[in-house]
């Protein structure tokens, strides 16, 4: 179990560990029993099976969403609808959430503004652009990782976006945006934001569908990226995008 936990941490997965900490009366498992619940509901190990395990999985998923620990107390009586063992269990639930990263492709006005807002919100940020001069000519917070972008595929191979990471594409050209979008769809990131209009989204999606991309893949793409708050100018657009990212982070499953 500990090896699996270490492996999941290394892979940057979000998961919860449910530990049976106390038992009164009869119970299917003993104190110290652990179960891992991944963000999609898959489990490793067992806390007791049946309705008991179902309730624990649900609590673990809530913990992944909120990032907060929980102590679950369940009666194992027929009238409780859990089990008929007759005892009571206490289960400690600890979410393990990897540090989220924001990868911004394009260090134009919006990209730089978004990077600044993200750092203010304490999100690790990687800002990449093909033009190295943009980093020299503009004052950029030193805590932002600045990358000269030569190839988006190589960029993603190096930084390995994980399910809890965010990608925002805001390059200087439609073609670079489309190339970046193709490469982003090959990653595990669940949020891929694309700066642009609905017309741009439909044009890109039409091409991608012809290339064989499935609808469930395209559902990961958010375009126009950002909450619809009537934002104008790079700073307001950056705030709308960051607000949407925060909404995704805080959203309860």
ABEGO torsion letter per residue (X at the ends): XAAAAAAAAAAGBBBBBBBBABBBEBBABBBGBBBBBBAAGBBBEBAGEEAAAAAAAAAAAAAAAAGBBBBBBBBBBAAAGABAAGBBBBBBBBBBBBBBBBBBBEABAAAAAAAAAAAAAGBBBBBBBABAAAAAABBBBAABBBBBBABAAAAAAAAGBBAABBBBBBBABAAAAAAAAAAAAABABABBBBBEBAAAAAAAAAAAAAAGBBAAAAAABBOBBEBBAGBBEAAAAAAAAAAAAAAAAABBX
